[in-house]
Amino acid sequence: MLSLVEEYVSGLQDSKAKDTAKGVKDGEFTVLQLVEALGLSLTSSQPHTRARGVQLLSEVLQECYGGLTEREVEVLIAFYENRLKDHYVITPPVLQGLRALTKCTALPPGSAVSMLRSLFQDVHVQVRLAFVKQNCVFLCDSFTELKGLGADFVFGFVQSMDGERDPRNLLLAFQIAKSIVHRGYDLGKFTEELFEVTSCYFPIDFSPPPNDPHGITREELILTLRDVLAGTPQFAEFLLPLIIEKLDSDVQSAKLDSLQTLTACVSQYEHKDLAEFLEGLWASLRREVFQTSSEKIESAGLAALTALTSCLSRSVLNSDSEDSLCIFLDLVLKDCKHHLCEPDLKLVWPSAKLLQAACSASNRAIIVFIYHFNIMSAEWNTMNKPDKPFPLPCSDPMDQDNNREASEQQSHHALRQRCLSALAAVSIQPSVVQESTPVLLEVLSSAHTVSLICFSQNIVRAFFMRFVWFPFWVFHVSRLAEKTASRAVSLFLDGDVSFLPDNSFPSDIQLLKQKGDSWSQSQMVCLLMGCVCSLPRSVEVPQMDQLLLQLEELSCTCSHPPSYTSAAKCFAGLVNKRAPGQFVCTLLLVFRVYSVLDSESSSVRTQAFTLMIWVRVMLFSRGSLYDCQNLFSLLDDADLGPMAADGFSLLMSDSSDVLNRSCHADVRIMYRQRFFSENSAKLVQGFNAAPQEKKPNYLKALSNIVNKLPKQVQVTELPALLSLLLEALSCPDQGVQLSTLSCLEPVLIDPPAALIQQLEALVNRLLALTSSRAMNVRIVSLRCIHAVSRFPVLPFRARVLRALARPLDDKKRLVRDEAVQARSEWFLLGSPGGS
């Protein structure tokens, strides 16, 4: 045995460990005799010699732990615990030996407590973490015994888990934390620390890589962490504000996880744990049900409301305590009653769902609601007013006198709204419509002039568009569409008012001409646009050539912006549907536009440009990308330059009315990519040649074009335009700044080499925009700064941290949130656990 020890320790022959273990197994000597033989090695003045001695013992124990007696294990644990105080090079073999001893069946009582106490006192936190990970099963089996450590064990675990990122280790850590909170450990003064070290991963956003050999799933992590956070009421004061905060997130998965966690935690809580957070929780739940577009979110919100009400229903009241259930249900009823009383009934069904979810929680909740509805019913019968199903109760007589007039006006308005709604509901048969139409016209005729203008520009236009493009073929009334188009054209071209029911119009009415400064007639062109531009291509518009000439004339001479814009859009919409031969001939009509644009002294250049840009949009929609040199040249124009830059946004955007498929327009796909590939070089050349005062127009045009491209095209094409985009970030136009930031943000996820080479310029411009007057610009610039932290940017760390101190105090919460996230990421740069 002495020979084997000497050869292993001094001769550095690792194979002698197996020979030594064989000797123990064969009964030639015991483990304690081996410890005695290692005496000189273990007391050597050289740390590495001592480490070799301990390592030999640990390797033997790995092979021979099964035959140890309880007394031998006790002695060896004491030996190893004493060795933890030795030089740090001895710590790894000591932990190896302790790990072997944890497998012994004859482990003495109190061993787990003893080992962990020594680890927490004498071992560095990272080394301690390794032992905790490797011995998770042993620790979980010893939890009852480990309670004796009290808060010391909790503190040690918190230190061990802090900063962990490996999903495998996180799952083990969550399992240990779950046992801590579910088995009634004394968390002591480390309650908040344990919550913080686990809740920093909430909500889980882990996505396993493809073909993950470890099999760790996102659902496992979510459920295990939820068991931790919802496992004890001691976390309530920290968890509930966190849930309220996370429900403000735009990420749907974060909302769903937060609502499900709320449902889980309130089952463990008492009413006193919830009292101070009831208003915030109700506001969040109400918002998710009223505003969400996801059925999952809505269902989770309703389930959380039921669980919350159920928790409050379990409260035991005494004479001095407040009834938390009644306080909470008063909030629910107050908000839902408000929406039940609205004439438009938009939120009646969501309100009913909320009331139903709260009622279903308990019999107490049902009784409270019945009580309140009885009170409201009595008030309704007393007041006997038809304006609301559940009128609000009055405060005192003085307020009644002050509010009587306003209440009567509100009552009359509500009654009128209900009558109109009822009239609309029954107007589904032609005979009823004949009777209801005069009533509606009478209401319209009594409207204010401003209301009439709004009606003509919006409602009637929308009516024509919806009515005319309705699928006539389903009802076999295509002739009705042709007749409608014929009457509209004859009205606007010839002034034919004979078909109108009240023929009191002047005989010389000219709706496609502006008389002096009056635009009361010319503005009606929006109705013509809604009618003729929504027709199917199979319906022939009469007098097309004459109509196009009049529209061109109006669009180039009218001084009223809505009138000449609608005329230009109507012109473009009609030309879009013409046959190829007629299409080319029609374009000859707009040649005069270019002569007007070339004349800087003309007073109608803006009108001519509006017609030109809508004709361009029409050409693009049909896939005809004619030479745009004249549009590029206008970027240098002193008057029209900014409009030309904005025009590129119109070119690249989907039309909201006349030039889309819902209006039967001829719309091709992929024209944006073609336009960009054919004209981006011209735009760059123009920028380089333009004088300094005209360069912002080119930057705005470039930003408008790139921002409308699909994201995958942006990522591919942006490197070639990077210098101009960086220049655009310095442009004073906030629209250009925001558009450019939106282009850059997706590229920063996987940056090209060209961007890495211009990091200093990028960082400088982004930091400048964090102080922009526009909130959206500040938010997106901070997101970009956050993304840039993943680059090799350590030299910029100090400067960025100083600059990000200011947005931390921004008056807008959304800006502060982005600043905190960005600054935290930059703060971690260069640290062992950082980027």
C-alpha positions in Angstrom: 0.0 0.0 0.0 2.8 2.4 0.9 4.4 1.6 -2.5 1.2 2.3 -4.4 0.8 5.7 -2.5 4.4 6.7 -3.3 4.1 5.8 -6.9 0.9 7.7 -7.4 1.8 10.8 -5.4 5.4 11.3 -6.2 5.8 9.2 -9.3 2.7 10.8 -10.9 1.5 7.4 -12.1 -2.3 7.8 -12.3 -2.8 4.1 -13.1 -1.9 3.2 -9.5 -5.3 4.6 -8.3 -7.0 1.6 -9.9 -4.5 -0.8 -8.3 -5.1 0.9 -4.9 -8.9 0.6 -5.4 -8.5 -3.1 -6.2 -6.6 -3.6 -3.0 -9.4 -2.1 -1.0 -12.0 -4.2 -2.8 -9.9 -7.4 -2.3 -9.6 -6.7 1.5 -5.9 -6.2 1.5 -6.4 -2.9 3.4 -9.3 -0.6 4.4 -10.0 3.0 3.3 -9.1 4.3 6.7 -5.8 2.5 6.5 -5.2 4.2 3.2 -5.9 7.6 4.9 -3.2 6.8 7.5 -0.8 5.8 4.7 -1.4 9.1 3.0 -0.4 10.9 6.2 3.0 12.3 4.9 1.4 13.4 1.6 -1.5 15.1 3.3 0.7 17.0 5.7 3.3 18.0 3.0 4.2 21.7 2.8 3.6 21.5 -1.0 -0.1 22.1 -2.0 0.2 20.0 -5.1 1.5 17.1 -3.1 -1.4 17.4 -0.7 -3.8 17.6 -3.7 -2.4 14.4 -5.2 -2.9 12.6 -1.9 -6.5 13.8 -1.6 -7.1 12.9 -5.3 -5.9 9.3 -4.8 -8.3 8.9 -1.9 -11.2 10.4 -3.9 -10.6 8.2 -6.9 -10.5 5.1 -4.6 -13.8 6.2 -3.1 -15.4 6.5 -6.5 -14.9 2.8 -6.9 -15.3 1.6 -3.3 -18.1 3.8 -1.7 -20.5 0.9 -1.5 -18.7 -1.0 1.2 -18.2 1.8 3.7 -19.7 1.7 7.2 -21.6 4.6 8.7 -18.6 5.3 11.0 -16.2 5.3 8.1 -18.4 7.7 6.1 -18.6 10.0 9.1 -14.8 10.2 9.5 -14.3 10.7 5.8 -16.8 13.6 5.7 -15.1 15.3 8.6 -11.8 14.8 6.8 -13.0 16.3 3.6 -14.7 19.2 5.3 -11.5 20.1 7.0 -9.7 19.9 3.6 -12.0 22.6 2.2 -10.2 25.1 4.3 -6.9 24.1 2.6 -5.3 25.6 -0.6 -7.7 26.1 -3.5 -5.9 23.5 -5.7 -7.1 20.9 -3.3 -10.8 21.9 -3.6 -11.5 19.9 -6.8 -10.4 16.5 -5.5 -12.2 17.3 -2.2 -15.5 17.9 -4.1 -14.8 14.7 -6.0 -14.6 12.8 -2.8 -17.7 14.4 -1.3 -19.6 13.5 -4.4 -18.6 9.9 -4.0 -19.7 9.9 -0.4 -23.2 11.3 -1.2 -23.8 7.9 -3.0 -23.3 5.9 0.1 -26.2 4.0 1.6 -24.8 4.3 5.1 -24.8 8.1 5.1 -25.0 9.4 8.7 -27.9 11.7 9.7 -27.0 15.4 9.3 -24.4 14.7 6.6 -26.1 16.9 4.0 -26.4 19.8 6.4 -22.8 19.4 7.4 -21.5 19.3 3.8 -23.4 22.3 2.6 -22.5 24.4 5.6 -18.9 23.8 4.9 -19.4 24.6 1.2 -21.1 27.8 1.9 -18.5 28.9 4.4 -15.2 27.8 2.7 -15.8 27.5 -1.1 -15.9 30.1 -3.9 -19.4 30.6 -5.3 -18.7 29.2 -8.7 -17.1 26.0 -7.4 -20.0 25.7 -5.0 -22.4 26.0 -8.0 -20.7 23.1 -9.7 -21.2 20.9 -6.7 -24.9 21.9 -6.4 -25.5 21.0 -10.1 -23.7 17.7 -9.9 -25.5 16.6 -6.7 -29.0 17.8 -7.4 -30.6 14.4 -6.8 -28.8 14.1 -3.5 -29.9 17.5 -2.4 -33.5 17.0 -3.3 -33.6 13.7 -1.3 -32.1 15.5 1.7 -34.4 18.6 1.7 -36.1 17.6 5.0 -32.7 17.4 6.7 -31.5 20.6 5.0 -34.2 22.6 6.7 -31.9 22.7 9.7 -29.7 25.2 7.8 -32.6 27.6 7.6 -32.0 30.9 5.7 -28.3 30.1 5.4 -29.2 27.4 2.8 -31.4 29.8 0.9 -28.6 32.4 0.8 -26.1 29.8 -0.4 -28.5 28.6 -3.1 -29.2 32.2 -4.3 -25.5 32.8 -4.7 -25.0 29.5 -6.5 -27.9 30.2 -9.0 -27.2 33.9 -9.7 -26.3 34.6 -13.4 -27.0 31.1 -14.6 -27.8 30.8 -18.4 -27.6 27.2 -19.3 -31.1 25.8 -19.7 -30.1 22.4 -18.3 -28.8 24.1 -15.1 -31.8 26.4 -14.9 -34.2 23.5 -15.0 -32.3 21.9 -12.0 -32.1 25.2 -10.2 -35.9 25.8 -10.6 -36.5 22.2 -9.3 -34.4 23.0 -6.2 -36.1 26.4 -5.7 -39.5 24.7 -6.1 -38.6 22.3 -3.3 -37.4 25.2 -1.1 -40.7 27.1 -1.4 -43.0 24.1 -1.4 -41.5 22.3 1.6 -41.8 25.3 3.9 -38.2 26.5 4.2 -37.5 29.5 6.4 -36.6 32.1 3.7 -35.9 34.7 6.4 -34.5 37.9 5.1 -33.6 36.3 1.8 -37.2 36.1 0.5 -36.7 38.9 -2.0 -33.3 37.6 -3.0 -34.7 34.2 -3.8 -37.6 35.8 -5.8 -35.2 38.1 -7.7 -32.8 35.3 -8.7 -35.6 33.2 -10.1 -38.0 35.9 -11.4 -35.4 37.5 -13.6 -36.1 34.6 -16.1 -39.8 35.4 -16.2 -41.4 35.2 -18.7 -39.3 32.4 -20.3 -38.3 33.2 -23.9 -36.0 30.1 -24.4 -36.3 28.3 -27.7 -34.4 25.0 -28.0 -32.1 24.7 -30.9 -32.9 22.1 -33.7 -32.1 18.5 -32.8 -31.4 19.5 -29.2 -29.8 16.3 -27.6 -30.7 17.4 -24.1 -34.5 17.6 -24.7 -35.0 20.7 -22.6 -38.3 22.3 -23.7 -39.6 25.8 -23.2 -42.8 24.4 -21.6 -40.7 22.5 -19.0 -39.0 25.7 -18.0 -42.2 27.7 -18.0 -44.1 25.3 -15.8 -41.2 24.7 -13.3 -40.6 28.4 -12.9 -44.3 29.0 -12.5 -44.3 26.4 -9.6 -41.5 28.4 -8.0 -43.1 31.9 -8.3 -46.6 30.7 -7.4 -45.4 28.4 -4.6 -45.6 30.8 -1.6 -47.6 33.8 -0.6 -44.3 35.4 0.6 -43.6 36.3 -3.0 -46.9 38.1 -3.5 -45.6 41.6 -2.9 -43.0 41.1 -5.5 -44.8 38.9 -8.0 -48.0 40.8 -8.5 -46.4 44.1 -9.5 -44.2 42.1 -11.9 -47.2 40.4 -13.5 -48.9 43.8 -13.9 -45.8 45.1 -15.6 -45.4 42.1 -17.9 -49.1 42.4 -19.0 -48.1 45.7 -20.6 -45.8 43.8 -23.0 -46.5 43.7 -26.7 -45.3 40.0 -26.8 -48.3 37.7 -26.8 -46.5 34.8 -25.2 -45.4 37.1 -22.3 -49.1 38.1 -21.7 -50.3 34.5 -21.8 -47.6 33.3 -19.4 -48.3 36.2 -17.0 -52.1 35.5 -16.9 -51.6 31.8 -16.3 -49.0 32.5 -13.6 -51.5 34.9 -11.9 -54.2 32.2 -12.0 -51.7 29.7 -10.4 -50.5 32.1 -7.7 -53.8 33.4 -6.4 -54.9 29.8 -5.5 -52.1 30.0 -2.8 -52.9 33.5 -1.6 -55.2 35.1 0.9 -57.1 38.3 0.4 -54.6 40.3 2.4 -51.9 39.3 -0.1 -53.9 40.9 -2.9 -55.5 43.9 -1.3 -53.0 46.7 -2.4 -52.8 45.3 -6.0 -56.5 44.9 -6.8 -56.9 48.1 -8.8 -53.8 47.4 -10.9 -54.8 43.8 -11.5 -58.3 44.7 -12.5 -57.0 47.4 -14.9 -54.7 44.9 -16.6 -57.4 42.1 -16.8 -60.0 44.5 -18.1 -57.6 45.7 -20.8 -56.7 42.2 -22.0 -60.4 41.3 -22.4 -61.5 44.6 -24.0 -58.6 45.1 -26.4 -57.0 41.8 -27.2 -57.3 40.2 -30.6 -56.3 36.7 -29.3 -58.8 34.2 -28.0 -56.1 32.6 -25.9 -55.3 35.9 -24.2 -59.0 36.6 -23.6 -59.7 33.1 -22.1 -56.6 33.3 -19.9 -57.7 36.8 -18.7 -61.2 35.6 -17.8 -59.7 32.5 -16.0 -57.4 34.8 -14.0 -60.4 37.0 -13.1 -62.3 33.9 -11.9 -59.4 32.7 -9.8 -58.8 36.2 -8.3 -62.4 36.5 -7.3 -62.4 33.0 -5.9 -59.4 33.9 -3.7 -61.1 37.0 -2.4 -64.3 35.0 -1.7 -62.4 32.8 0.7 -61.6 35.7 3.0 -63.0 35.5 6.6 -64.4 38.8 7.8 -64.6 40.3 11.2 -66.2 43.5 12.4 -63.1 45.7 11.8 -61.9 44.3 8.4 -62.8 45.6 4.9 -64.5 43.2 2.6 -62.0 42.9 -0.2 -64.4 40.9 -2.4 -67.0 43.8 -2.4 -64.3 46.4 -3.0 -63.0 44.4 -6.0 -66.4 43.6 -7.4 -67.4 47.3 -7.1 -64.5 48.0 -9.5 -65.6 45.4 -11.9 -69.3 46.4 -11.9 -68.5 50.1 -12.2 -66.5 49.7 -15.4 -68.8 47.0 -16.9 -71.9 49.1 -16.1 -70.4 52.0 -18.0 -70.1 50.0 -21.1 -73.5 48.3 -20.7 -75.0 51.8 -20.9 -73.2 52.9 -24.1 -75.6 53.2 -27.1 -73.3 51.7 -29.6 -73.0 48.4 -27.6 -69.4 47.9 -28.7 -68.2 46.5 -25.4 -71.4 44.9 -24.1 -70.3 41.4 -24.9 -66.8 41.7 -23.4 -68.4 43.3 -20.3 -70.8 40.4 -20.0 -68.0 38.0 -20.2 -66.1 39.7 -17.4 -69.2 39.8 -15.2 -69.9 36.1 -15.9 -66.3 35.2 -15.1 -66.4 37.0 -11.8 -69.8 35.6 -10.9 -68.8 32.0 -11.6 -66.0 32.2 -8.9 -68.2 31.6 -5.9 -71.7 31.9 -4.4 -70.6 35.0 -2.5 -69.8 36.8 -5.8 -73.1 35.9 -7.2 -74.9 37.3 -4.2 -72.9 40.6 -4.3 -73.8 41.0 -8.0 -77.5 40.2 -7.4 -77.5 42.9 -4.6 -76.0 45.5 -6.9 -78.3 44.7 -9.8 -81.4 45.0 -7.5 -80.2 48.4 -6.4 -79.8 49.5 -10.0 -83.2 48.1 -10.9 -84.8 50.1 -8.1 -83.1 53.3 -9.3 -84.2 52.6 -12.8 -87.9 52.2 -11.8 -87.7 55.3 -9.7 -86.1 57.5 -12.3 -88.2 56.0 -15.1 -85.9 57.4 -17.8 -85.5 55.6 -21.2 -82.0 56.7 -21.9 -80.0 54.0 -20.1 -80.7 50.4 -18.9 -78.7 51.1 -15.7 -78.5 54.8 -14.9 -75.8 56.0 -12.6 -77.1 56.8 -9.0 -77.1 60.5 -8.0 -74.9 61.9 -5.0 -77.0 64.7 -3.6 -79.8 67.2 -4.7 -77.4 69.9 -5.5 -75.6 67.8 -8.0 -79.0 66.7 -9.5 -79.9 70.3 -10.1 -76.5 71.1 -11.7 -76.6 68.1 -14.0 -80.3 67.9 -14.9 -79.8 69.8 -18.2 -76.8 67.7 -19.3 -78.6 64.6 -18.3 -81.7 65.5 -20.4 -79.4 66.2 -23.4 -77.6 62.9 -23.0 -81.0 61.1 -22.6 -82.3 62.6 -25.9 -79.1 61.7 -27.7 -79.1 58.2 -26.4 -82.8 57.8 -27.3 -82.1 59.0 -30.8 -79.2 56.7 -31.2 -81.3 53.7 -30.2 -84.0 54.7 -32.6 -81.6 55.0 -35.5 -80.0 51.6 -34.6 -83.5 50.0 -34.5 -84.3 51.7 -37.9 -81.1 50.3 -39.4 -81.8 46.8 -38.0 -85.3 46.6 -39.6 -84.3 48.2 -42.9 -83.5 44.9 -44.7 -86.6 44.8 -47.0 -87.1 47.1 -49.9 -90.5 48.2 -48.7 -89.0 49.2 -45.3 -86.1 51.0 -46.9 -88.5 53.1 -49.0 -90.1 54.3 -45.7 -86.8 54.8 -43.7 -84.8 56.6 -46.4 -86.8 59.9 -46.1 -86.4 59.8 -42.4 -82.7 59.5 -42.6 -82.5 62.2 -45.3 -84.5 64.5 -43.0 -82.0 63.9 -40.2 -79.1 64.7 -42.6 -80.7 67.9 -43.9 -80.8 69.3 -40.4 -77.1 68.7 -39.8 -74.6 71.4 -39.4 -72.6 72.6 -42.5 -69.3 71.2 -41.1 -71.1 67.8 -40.6 -72.3 67.9 -44.2 -68.8 68.4 -45.4 -67.5 65.5 -43.4 -70.5 63.4 -44.6 -69.8 64.2 -48.3 -66.0 63.6 -48.0 -66.1 60.4 -46.0 -69.5 58.7 -45.5 -71.0 59.1 -48.9 -67.7 58.3 -50.6 -67.4 55.1 -48.6 -71.1 54.3 -49.3 -70.5 54.6 -53.1 -67.4 52.4 -52.9 -69.0 49.7 -50.8 -72.2 49.8 -52.8 -70.9 49.8 -56.3 -68.2 47.1 -56.0 -70.5 44.8 -54.2 -70.6 41.5 -56.1 -73.5 42.3 -58.4 -73.3 38.9 -60.2 -74.5 37.2 -57.0 -77.8 39.0 -57.3 -77.8 39.2 -61.2 -78.1 42.9 -61.2 -75.1 44.0 -63.3 -77.2 46.4 -65.1 -77.7 48.3 -61.9 -74.0 49.0 -61.8 -74.0 50.2 -65.4 -77.0 52.4 -64.7 -75.4 53.8 -61.6 -72.2 54.6 -63.5 -74.1 56.2 -66.4 -76.1 58.5 -64.1 -73.0 59.5 -62.1 -71.1 60.4 -65.3 -74.0 62.3 -66.8 -74.4 64.2 -63.5 -70.7 65.2 -63.3 -70.1 65.7 -67.0 -73.4 67.1 -68.3 -75.0 68.4 -65.2 -78.0 66.0 -65.7 -80.0 66.3 -62.4 -83.2 64.8 -63.8 -82.9 61.6 -62.0 -82.5 63.2 -58.6 -85.6 63.3 -56.4 -85.5 67.0 -55.5 -84.8 68.7 -58.8 -84.0 72.1 -57.3 -80.4 72.4 -58.5 -79.3 75.1 -60.9 -79.4 74.3 -64.6 -75.8 75.2 -65.1 -74.4 73.0 -62.4 -70.7 72.0 -63.2 -69.4 69.6 -60.6 -66.0 69.1 -62.3 -65.1 72.8 -62.4 -64.2 75.2 -59.6 -66.0 78.5 -59.7 -63.7 81.2 -58.5 -62.5 80.4 -55.0 -65.6 78.3 -54.2 -64.9 74.6 -54.0 -68.4 73.6 -52.7 -69.1 71.8 -56.0 -65.7 70.6 -57.1 -65.2 68.7 -53.8 -68.0 66.4 -54.9 -65.5 64.7 -57.2 -64.8 62.3 -54.3 -68.3 60.9 -54.8 -67.6 60.3 -58.5 -64.3 58.6 -57.6 -66.0 56.3 -55.2 -68.6 55.4 -57.8 -66.7 54.8 -61.0 -63.4 53.6 -59.6 -65.0 50.8 -57.7 -66.7 49.3 -60.7 -65.6 45.8 -62.0 -63.6 46.0 -65.1 -66.4 44.3 -67.0 -68.6 47.4 -66.6 -68.1 50.1 -69.2 -67.9 53.6 -68.0 -69.6 55.9 -70.6 -67.9 59.0 -72.1 -64.6 57.8 -70.8 -62.3 60.0 -72.9 -64.3 63.1 -72.1 -64.4 62.2 -68.4 -60.7 61.8 -68.3 -60.1 65.2 -70.0 -62.3 66.9 -67.4 -60.6 65.1 -64.5 -57.2 66.1 -65.9 -58.4 69.7 -66.2 -59.8 69.8 -62.7 -56.7 68.2 -61.2 -54.4 70.7 -62.9 -56.4 73.9 -62.3 -58.3 73.5 -59.0 -56.9 75.3 -55.9 -58.7 73.1 -53.4 -56.3 70.2 -52.3 -59.0 67.6 -51.6 -60.7 68.3 -54.9 -57.6 68.1 -57.1 -56.2 65.1 -55.2 -59.5 63.2 -55.6 -59.6 64.2 -59.3 -56.0 62.9 -59.8 -56.9 59.6 -58.0 -60.0 59.2 -60.0 -58.1 59.8 -63.2 -55.5 57.1 -62.2 -58.2 54.6 -61.1 -60.0 54.9 -64.4 -56.8 54.6 -66.6 -55.8 51.5 -64.6 -58.7 49.5 -65.9 -58.4 50.5 -69.5 -57.4 48.0 -72.2 -53.7 48.0 -73.3 -54.3 50.0 -76.5 -56.5 52.6 -74.8 -54.1 52.7 -71.9 -51.2 54.0 -74.0 -53.4 56.6 -75.7 -54.6 57.8 -72.3 -51.1 58.5 -71.1 -50.7 61.0 -73.9 -53.2 63.2 -72.0 -50.7 63.8 -69.2 -47.9 65.2 -71.4 -49.1 68.7 -70.5 -48.3 67.9 -66.9 -44.6 67.7 -67.6 -44.6 71.1 -69.3 -46.3 72.6 -66.2 -43.7 70.9 -63.9 -40.9 72.3 -66.0 -42.2 75.9 -65.7 -41.0 77.2 -62.3 -43.2 80.2 -62.7 -46.4 78.2 -62.9 -48.9 78.6 -60.1 -50.3 75.0 -60.4 -47.1 73.0 -60.2 -48.3 71.3 -57.0 -51.5 70.2 -58.7 -49.6 68.9 -61.7 -47.2 67.0 -59.5 -50.2 65.4 -57.6 -51.6 64.1 -60.9 -48.2 62.9 -62.1 -47.5 61.0 -58.9 -50.9 59.3 -59.0 -50.3 58.3 -62.6 -47.0 56.9 -61.6 -48.6 54.9 -58.8 -51.1 53.6 -61.3 -48.3 52.6 -63.7 -46.4 50.9 -60.9 -49.5 48.9 -59.8 -49.7 47.5 -63.3 -46.1 46.6 -63.3 -45.1 49.3 -65.8 -41.9 50.8 -64.4 -41.3 53.6 -66.9 -38.3 55.8 -66.6 -38.6 57.9 -63.4 -35.8 60.4 -64.2 -38.3 63.3 -64.1 -39.3 62.3 -60.6 -35.7 62.0 -59.5 -34.9 65.4 -61.0 -37.6 67.0 -58.9 -35.7 66.1 -55.8 -33.5 69.1 -56.7 -36.5 71.4 -57.1 -36.6 74.2 -54.6 -40.4 74.0 -54.3 -41.4 70.4 -55.1 -38.3 68.6 -53.6 -39.9 67.6 -50.3 -43.1 66.6 -52.1 -41.1 64.5 -54.5 -39.4 62.7 -51.6 -42.7 62.0 -50.0 -44.0 60.8 -53.4 -41.6 57.8 -53.2 -43.5 56.6 -50.1 -46.7 56.8 -52.1 -45.2 54.9 -54.9 -44.0 52.1 -52.7 -47.2 51.8 -50.5 -50.4 49.9 -51.1 -53.3 52.1 -52.1 -56.0 52.3 -49.5 -58.8 53.1 -52.0 -58.9 53.2 -55.8 -55.8 51.2 -56.8 -56.3 48.0 -54.9 -57.9 44.7 -55.7 -61.0 45.4 -53.6 -61.8 48.1 -56.2 -61.1 45.6 -59.0 -57.9 47.5 -60.0 -55.2 45.8 -62.1 -52.5 45.3 -59.4 -49.3 43.3 -60.0 -46.8 42.0 -57.4 -43.1 42.4 -56.9 -43.0 45.8 -58.5 -41.3 47.3 -55.4 -38.3 45.0 -55.6 -38.0 45.8 -59.3 -38.2 49.5 -58.8 -35.6 49.4 -56.1 -33.1 47.3 -58.1 -33.5 49.4 -61.2 -33.3 52.9 -59.5 -31.3 52.6 -56.3 -28.1 53.4 -58.1 -29.6 56.5 -59.7 -30.7 57.7 -56.3 -27.2 57.3 -54.9 -25.7 59.1 -57.9 -28.2 61.9 -57.5 -27.4 62.3 -53.8 -23.6 62.5 -54.5 -24.1 65.2 -57.1 -26.8 67.2 -55.3 -25.9 70.4 -53.4 -25.8 70.2 -49.6 -29.2 71.8 -49.1 -30.9 69.3 -51.5 -29.4 66.1 -50.0 -32.1 65.7 -47.3 -34.6 65.2 -50.1 -32.6 62.3 -51.5 -32.2 60.8 -48.0 -35.9 61.0 -47.4 -36.6 59.4 -50.7 -34.2 56.6 -50.1 -35.6 56.0 -46.6 -39.1 55.9 -48.0 -38.2 53.3 -50.6 -36.1 51.0 -48.4 -38.6 51.0 -45.6 -41.4 49.7 -47.8 -39.3 46.7 -49.1 -39.8 43.3 -47.6 -37.5 42.6 -44.6 -35.5 39.9 -46.4 -34.8 42.2 -49.3 -33.7 45.0 -46.9 -31.2 42.7 -45.2 -29.8 41.8 -48.6 -29.6 45.3 -50.1 -28.8 47.5 -47.2 -25.0 47.0 -47.1 -24.6 48.8 -50.4 -26.6 51.8 -49.1 -25.2 51.8 -45.6 -23.3 55.1 -46.0 -26.5 56.9 -47.1 -28.6 55.4 -44.4 -26.1 56.5 -41.7 -26.3 60.0 -43.3 -30.1 59.8 -43.1 -29.9 59.3 -39.3 -28.5 62.8 -39.2 -31.3 64.3 -41.3 -33.4 66.7 -39.2 -36.7 65.2 -40.6 -38.1 63.0 -37.9 -40.0 60.9 -40.4 -36.7 60.1 -42.2 -35.0 59.3 -38.9 -37.8 56.8 -37.9 -38.0 55.2 -41.3 -34.2 54.7 -41.4 -34.1 53.3 -37.9 -36.9 50.9 -38.8 -34.7 49.8 -41.8 -31.6 49.3 -39.7 -33.2 47.4 -36.7 -33.7 44.0 -38.4 -30.2 44.2 -40.0 -28.6 44.6 -36.6 -29.7 41.1 -35.6 -27.2 39.6 -38.1 -25.0 42.6 -39.2 -23.0 42.5 -42.4 -19.3 43.1 -42.3 -19.7 46.6 -43.8 -21.8 47.6 -40.8 -19.2 46.3 -38.3 -16.6 48.5 -40.0 -18.7 51.7 -39.4 -19.5 51.0 -35.8 -18.3 54.4 -34.5 -20.4 56.4 -36.9 -23.4 54.2 -36.2 -23.0 54.5 -32.4 -22.6 58.2 -32.5 -25.7 58.8 -34.6 -27.8 56.4 -32.5 -26.8 58.1 -29.3 -27.7 61.5 -30.7 -31.2 60.2 -31.6 -31.9 59.0 -28.0 -32.5 62.7 -27.2 -34.9 63.3 -30.1 -38.1 65.2 -29.5 -40.1 62.4 -31.0 -40.9 59.5 -28.6 -40.9 56.9 -31.3 -37.5 57.9 -32.5 -36.1 57.7 -29.0 -37.6 54.2 -28.5 -36.3 52.7 -31.8 -32.9 54.3 -31.4 -32.6 52.7 -27.9 -33.6 49.3 -29.3 -30.8 49.7 -32.0 -28.3 50.7 -29.3 -29.4 47.5 -27.4 -28.8 45.4 -30.5 -25.4 47.0 -31.1 -24.2 45.7 -27.7 -23.8 42.3 -29.3 -21.0 43.7 -31.6 -17.4 44.1 -30.7 -18.1 47.5 -29.1 -16.2 47.3 -25.8 -14.2 50.5 -26.5 -17.5 52.5 -26.7 -18.8 51.1 -23.4 -18.1 54.0 -21.1 -19.4 56.6 -23.6 -22.6 54.7 -24.2 -23.3 54.2 -20.5 -22.9 58.0 -19.9 -25.2 58.8 -22.8 -27.8 56.3 -21.7 -28.1 57.8 -18.2 -30.3 60.6 -19.6 -33.1 58.5 -21.1 -33.3 56.6 -17.8 -35.2 59.7 -16.5 -37.3 60.2 -19.7 -40.8 61.4 -19.0 -42.2 58.5 -21.1 -42.3 55.1 -19.4 -41.8 53.2 -22.7 -38.6 55.1 -23.3 -37.4 54.4 -19.8 -38.1 50.7 -20.2 -36.0 50.6 -23.4 -33.2 52.6 -21.8 -33.0 50.2 -18.8 -32.8 47.2 -21.1 -30.2 48.7 -23.3 -28.0 50.1 -20.5 -28.1 46.8 -18.6 -26.8 45.0 -21.6 -24.0 47.5 -22.1 -23.2 47.5 -18.4 -22.5 43.7 -18.6 -20.0 44.1 -21.5 -16.6 42.8 -20.5 -17.9 41.0 -17.4 -17.6 37.2 -17.1 -21.3 36.6 -17.6 -21.8 39.4 -20.1 -21.8 39.6 -23.9 
